[in-house]
Each structure stands twice: as C-alpha cells, then as structure tokens.
Amino acid sequence: MPLSTEADHKPHDVLVYPFHSPAVANDLIATARALVYPRGKGIYATDETPDGIAAVLHAAAGETGEAKLGTDEGEKEKRKRWREAAYNAISSDYISGVILYSETLLTFQLGPLLTSKGIILGVRAHGELRPLPNHHDEFIMQGLDGLFEQLQAARIAGARFSKWRVPIACTSAERGLPSEAALDAHAETLAQYASVSQQAGLVPIVEPDVEFTEDADLARSAWVHERAIARIYERCRALEVLLEGSLIKPSFPQPGLKHPSRNSVTSEDIALATATTISRSVPSAVPGVLFLSGGLPAPVATAYLGAVNKLANKAGPESPLARLQPLTFSFGRALQSDAAKFWVRGDEQGMKEALETWSRACWLAAQGKTA
C-alpha cells in the first residue's frame, strides 16, 4: 500500500491556504466539529485552579471561614478524588469534551478516564490576571510566554483542544468600560493564543467573558459583546488563525447586577440579544458557540441556553438566526454545584444523579428542548 501524503488529509469542504498544513488543519477541523456535534452535546469545564476547587468544595460543604489553600497535601488528594468521581460519573451521551487544569492532566493523569468514554480532552491555557497598565478596574491575562511548549506537553498527554479566558469589564456608556485599550489588548492576546494553540495541534477556544456586576443595561451588554467578539476575529484573521478549527466561548449578554432591569429581564430578552450578537460578530466558518455560565445559577444558565436555541429553531429561512452555528454549553458550576454538595457528604450516587440531571438538561436546552 502506498504511503499517504498530506494531500490525503486535505479537508473535503474547506479551502486550506498554503500556510496551514492540510493534515493538521484536518485534525483541527474534525476536533472542533466533534465538540459541538451532534447538536446538544457540550463541554464540562473543570479547569479551576487548586485554590478554586478548594473554594468550591468548601462552599458545597456549607463551611464558614477561609477554605484551606490548594497547596495543602490533604486538599490535593481531596481534589483528585473529586475529579475522579466526577469524571467517572459524566456520560458521553451529553458531554463531548472536558477542560482540565494542567495539574489534573499532567500530575493526576486523569485523562484516560475520559478518553475511554470517547470524551475529548482539553486544557486551560491562560495564566493569571494582572492589571492593565494605566486602566483602573481592567485586567488582562498572562501566559503567552512559553505557551507553545506548555501546549505541546498537553497534547502529548492527550489534550486535543485548549481554552483561554479574558475578563472584559462592562459598565454603562456614561462610565465608559470597557476601554478601547482593553478591547485591543484582549483581542490581540486571544488571537496570539489561538495561533499558537493551532501550531501546537490543539483547537483553540477563545473565551471573551463580559462581566455583569455593574450598571450596564441589556443593550449596552450586547453592544460590548459584539464589539469585543468582532475585534477578536479581526485579529484572528490577521494572524491567519484557521477559523474552521477554532471555537468561541462567550458569556450571555445581560443587564448588570446594579441595573434596575436585572430583576425583570426575561430569558426571551436574553435570547434575542444573544442570538443577534452572535449573528453579527461570529464568522460562519467557526463551527460552534459554547456559552459559559459565568457563575449564573444552573436553572438560569440552562434557561438562557434553551431560550436562545428555541429562538434559532423557530427562525424563518430569511432570518440570520436560522443560519447560526450550534449554540451549546461549556459550563462548570452550572453542571457541578449540586453534585459537589452530595459528594462532600459522601453521597456518590447523589453526586452522579445530579451531574446526570444537569448534563441532560443542558443537552436538551442546546437543542431547544425541555425535559
């Protein structure tokens, strides 16, 4: 049998430019599509830092005071057991991929628990926050230095996609956040990350996380989302990122906690703002959109996801909403908050049932269905 060539791996439905390897492009495209198809499947985000996991389990137990630091050896063993239990409990019927923290992937080596179920491994790529110089209340993510080697190690350990989050401030227009400097910095960072991730053979998931703690109304939040996402893809094109081999994980546009409409906004309002934003800013070449829950309660995040998919489902052929990509989930707390409460009490069956309940609810919502 003759040896295969790169031409044999050329994607059948995408023109690949000469600066991309056809074989690598084919793998990236196949992985990106597998994360959002069949419709309804989504990602379980488990990329909290050690201190983050300690806080999650501390809160789930209803404990008061400060959680133990993640560096404590007892806490290290505890979070390994929590991850093992959760990974054993989830089903590939609803979950296409899992985002892991580097410790979980490289030190605990829990990837095989997931790949044995046909679940695709991902890894958190970004580092920690630091203030944006000369811009009060705005932050950027560190981690581009040494990123290629970090992602190569993750790929060797089995990862096939990665994720990078940026925090985007959002206030009323009068207060003026985000700044143009912050939007430019976030777009450049995400585009550079996406390019490096693809060079390392991992599908990049860019995560513009627009915060909702301030006084923006829904229209302002949607406008900030649209501006931020459009700018990200401008820089991705400039850096020759293969859009078909990438995904996006945005937040839902929503009024800020300090805006009076926060308590009266409906899921249908959120759905229209979300669908409009995505149709205007995410290129159709991107295979799918995976929303973050952003600390929203599980019923709220799931309701928003279901509403935007119902809106897309009923859109007529003349509507741009009928042409949207799969709109699914990349949830962490919304999937595991109830499960963690059972696990800290030693009730692994209850934990498994809770994960099953919310995974299935999100899977249905991502199809525009209800349980």
C-alpha positions in Angstrom: 0.0 0.0 0.0 1.5 3.4 -0.9 2.3 5.9 1.9 -0.3 8.6 2.5 0.6 12.2 1.8 -0.6 15.4 3.3 -2.9 15.7 0.3 -4.7 12.6 1.5 -5.7 14.5 4.7 -7.0 17.6 3.0 -10.4 18.6 4.3 -13.1 17.9 1.8 -15.2 21.0 2.3 -12.7 23.7 3.3 -10.1 25.5 1.2 -6.8 25.4 3.3 -4.3 28.1 2.5 -0.6 27.1 1.9 0.5 28.5 5.3 -1.6 25.7 7.0 -0.6 22.1 7.0 -3.5 20.1 5.4 -3.1 17.2 7.9 -3.0 19.5 10.9 -5.9 21.5 9.5 -8.0 18.4 9.0 -7.4 17.3 12.6 -8.3 20.7 14.0 -11.5 20.9 12.0 -12.5 17.4 12.9 -12.0 18.0 16.6 -13.8 21.4 16.6 -16.8 19.8 14.9 -16.8 16.8 17.3 -17.0 19.1 20.2 -20.3 20.7 19.0 -21.9 17.8 17.0 -24.2 16.0 17.3 -26.2 19.0 18.3 -26.8 19.2 22.1 -23.5 17.9 23.3 -21.3 20.4 25.2 -18.2 20.8 27.4 -17.8 20.3 31.1 -15.4 23.0 32.3 -13.2 21.7 35.2 -10.3 24.0 34.9 -10.4 25.7 38.3 -7.1 26.4 40.0 -6.3 24.3 43.1 -7.5 27.2 45.3 -10.6 27.5 43.1 -11.5 23.8 43.7 -10.9 24.2 47.4 -13.3 27.1 47.5 -16.0 25.1 45.5 -15.8 22.2 47.9 -15.6 24.4 50.9 -18.8 26.2 49.9 -20.6 22.9 48.9 -20.0 21.7 52.5 -21.5 24.9 53.9 -18.4 25.6 55.8 -17.7 29.1 57.1 -14.3 30.9 57.2 -11.5 30.6 54.7 -11.0 27.5 52.7 -7.7 25.7 53.0 -5.1 26.6 50.4 -4.9 24.3 47.4 -1.2 23.6 48.2 -2.2 21.7 51.3 -1.4 17.9 50.7 -4.8 16.8 52.1 -6.5 19.3 49.8 -4.5 17.9 46.8 -5.7 14.4 47.5 -9.3 15.6 48.0 -9.5 17.4 44.7 -8.0 14.4 42.9 -10.7 12.2 44.4 -13.4 14.8 43.5 -12.2 14.9 39.9 -12.1 11.1 39.6 -15.6 10.8 41.0 -17.0 13.5 38.6 -15.2 12.1 35.6 -16.4 8.6 36.3 -20.0 10.0 36.7 -20.4 12.0 33.5 -21.7 10.5 30.3 -20.6 10.9 26.7 -24.3 10.9 25.8 -24.3 14.6 26.8 -20.6 15.7 27.2 -18.3 15.9 24.2 -15.3 17.3 26.0 -13.8 18.3 29.3 -11.5 21.2 30.1 -8.8 20.2 32.6 -6.4 22.2 34.7 -2.8 21.3 34.0 -2.4 19.5 37.4 -5.4 17.3 36.6 -4.0 16.4 33.1 -0.3 16.1 33.8 0.1 15.3 37.6 -3.1 13.4 38.4 -3.1 11.9 34.8 -6.9 11.5 34.8 -7.3 11.9 31.1 -7.7 8.2 30.3 -10.9 8.2 32.5 -12.4 10.5 29.9 -10.9 9.3 26.7 -12.0 5.7 27.5 -15.6 7.1 27.2 -14.9 8.9 23.9 -14.7 12.3 25.6 -12.2 14.8 24.2 -9.6 16.3 26.5 -8.9 20.0 26.7 -6.6 22.1 28.8 -6.7 25.6 30.3 -4.0 27.6 28.6 -4.2 31.0 30.2 -2.3 32.1 33.3 -3.4 34.6 36.0 -4.8 38.1 35.9 -2.8 41.2 36.1 -4.0 44.8 35.9 -4.0 46.6 32.6 -1.5 49.4 33.0 -3.0 52.8 33.4 -6.6 51.5 33.2 -8.4 51.3 36.5 -10.7 48.3 37.0 -9.5 46.4 33.9 -7.3 43.3 33.7 -5.5 41.2 31.2 -4.4 37.5 31.3 -0.8 36.4 31.4 0.6 33.2 29.9 1.8 33.8 26.3 5.4 33.3 27.3 6.2 29.6 27.0 2.7 28.8 25.8 3.8 26.7 22.8 5.8 24.3 24.9 3.1 24.1 27.5 0.5 23.1 24.9 2.9 20.6 23.3 3.1 18.9 26.6 -0.7 18.9 27.0 -1.0 17.4 23.5 1.4 14.6 24.4 -0.7 13.9 27.5 -3.8 13.5 25.3 -5.3 17.0 25.0 -6.8 18.0 21.7 -8.2 21.4 22.5 -7.4 24.4 24.8 -9.1 27.4 26.2 -8.1 30.9 27.1 -10.3 33.3 29.0 -10.2 37.1 29.1 -12.2 39.2 31.5 -14.0 42.2 29.9 -15.3 45.0 32.1 -18.8 46.3 31.2 -20.5 49.4 32.6 -23.0 51.9 31.3 -21.8 54.1 28.4 -21.5 57.0 30.8 -18.9 55.2 32.9 -17.2 54.1 29.7 -15.9 50.5 30.3 -14.5 48.6 28.5 -11.8 51.0 27.2 -10.6 50.8 23.7 -7.2 49.8 25.0 -8.6 46.8 26.9 -10.6 45.6 23.9 -7.5 45.8 21.7 -5.3 44.0 24.3 -7.9 41.2 24.7 -8.3 40.7 21.0 -4.5 40.6 20.4 -4.0 38.2 23.3 -6.7 35.8 22.2 -5.6 35.9 18.5 -1.9 35.2 19.5 -3.1 32.4 21.8 -5.3 30.9 19.1 -2.4 30.9 16.6 0.0 29.2 19.0 -2.6 26.7 20.0 -3.2 25.6 16.4 0.6 25.5 15.9 0.7 23.0 18.8 -2.1 20.9 17.2 -4.9 22.0 19.6 -8.2 23.5 18.8 -8.3 27.0 20.5 -11.4 28.1 22.3 -11.4 31.9 22.8 -13.4 33.0 25.8 -14.5 36.6 26.0 -16.1 36.8 29.4 -18.0 40.0 29.7 -18.8 40.7 33.4 -22.2 41.6 34.6 -21.6 43.0 38.1 -22.0 46.7 37.2 -24.7 49.0 35.8 -24.9 48.2 32.0 -28.4 47.6 30.6 -29.0 44.7 28.2 -28.4 46.7 25.0 -25.1 48.0 26.3 -24.0 44.5 27.3 -24.9 43.2 23.8 -23.1 46.1 22.2 -19.9 45.4 24.2 -20.1 41.7 23.3 -20.5 42.5 19.7 -17.6 44.9 19.6 -15.3 42.6 21.6 -16.0 39.5 19.5 -15.7 41.3 16.2 -12.4 42.7 17.2 -11.1 39.2 18.3 -11.9 37.8 14.8 -10.2 40.8 13.1 -7.0 39.9 14.9 -7.5 36.2 14.3 -7.7 36.8 10.6 -4.6 39.0 10.7 -2.7 36.2 12.4 -4.1 33.6 10.0 -5.9 31.5 12.5 -7.9 28.7 10.9 -11.4 29.7 11.9 -12.9 26.3 11.0 -10.5 24.7 13.5 -11.5 27.0 16.4 -14.4 27.7 18.7 -15.7 30.5 20.9 -17.0 30.5 24.5 -18.8 33.8 25.1 -20.9 35.0 28.0 -24.6 35.7 27.6 -25.4 39.4 27.2 -27.3 40.5 30.2 -28.0 43.6 32.4 -25.6 44.2 35.2 -26.5 43.4 38.8 -26.6 47.2 39.5 -29.1 48.0 36.7 -32.8 48.2 37.7 -33.9 45.9 34.8 -31.8 43.0 36.2 -34.8 41.5 38.0 -37.3 42.0 35.2 -35.3 40.8 32.2 -36.7 37.5 30.7 -35.0 34.6 29.1 -36.5 35.6 25.8 -34.9 39.0 26.1 -31.5 37.4 26.8 -32.1 35.0 23.9 -32.8 37.8 21.3 -29.8 39.8 22.5 -27.5 36.7 22.4 -28.6 35.4 19.0 -28.3 38.9 17.5 -24.9 39.4 18.9 -23.6 36.0 17.6 -25.1 36.5 14.1 -23.4 39.9 13.8 -20.0 39.0 15.2 -19.1 35.3 14.9 -18.0 34.3 11.4 -20.0 31.4 9.9 -16.7 29.5 9.4 -16.5 28.9 13.2 -18.1 25.5 13.8 -19.9 26.3 17.1 -20.5 28.6 20.0 -20.2 27.2 23.6 -21.6 29.6 26.2 -20.1 30.0 29.7 -22.4 30.0 32.7 -20.3 32.7 34.4 -21.5 31.9 37.9 -25.2 32.0 37.0 -27.3 29.5 38.9 -27.8 26.3 37.0 -31.6 26.9 36.3 -30.9 30.4 34.9 -27.9 29.4 32.7 -29.9 26.5 31.3 -33.0 28.6 30.7 -30.9 31.2 28.8 -29.4 28.4 26.7 -32.7 26.8 26.0 -34.3 30.2 25.0 -31.6 31.1 22.5 -31.9 27.7 20.8 -35.7 27.9 20.7 -35.4 31.2 19.1 -33.0 29.9 16.5 -35.2 26.8 15.9 -38.3 28.9 15.0 -36.4 31.5 12.8 -37.6 31.6 9.3 -35.3 30.9 6.4 -34.9 34.6 5.6 -33.7 35.3 9.2 -30.0 35.4 10.0 -30.8 33.5 13.2 -31.7 30.4 11.1 -28.0 30.3 9.9 -26.5 30.3 13.4 -23.9 27.6 14.3 -24.7 25.1 17.1 -25.3 27.0 20.3 -24.3 24.8 23.2 -22.6 24.9 26.6 -19.2 24.9 28.3 -20.4 25.0 31.9 -18.6 24.4 35.2 -20.5 25.5 38.2 -23.9 25.1 36.5 -23.2 21.4 36.0 -21.4 20.6 39.2 -22.7 22.8 42.0 -25.4 20.4 43.2 -23.2 17.4 42.6 -20.5 18.9 44.8 -22.9 19.2 47.7 -23.7 15.5 47.5 -20.0 14.5 47.1 -18.8 16.4 50.2 -21.4 14.4 52.2 -20.1 11.1 50.9 -23.1 10.5 48.7 -21.5 9.5 45.4 -24.8 8.2 44.0 -26.5 11.5 44.6 -23.5 13.2 43.0 -23.8 11.1 39.9 -27.5 11.7 39.7 -27.0 15.4 40.0 -24.4 15.5 37.2 -26.7 13.4 35.1 -29.6 15.6 35.7 -27.9 18.9 34.8 -25.9 17.4 31.9 -29.1 16.1 30.3 -30.9 19.4 31.0 -28.1 21.3 29.2 -28.1 18.8 26.3 -31.8 19.3 25.8 -31.5 23.1 26.2 -28.8 23.1 23.5 -31.4 21.6 21.1 -34.2 24.0 22.2 -36.0 21.3 24.1 -37.1 20.9 27.7 -37.1 17.9 29.9 
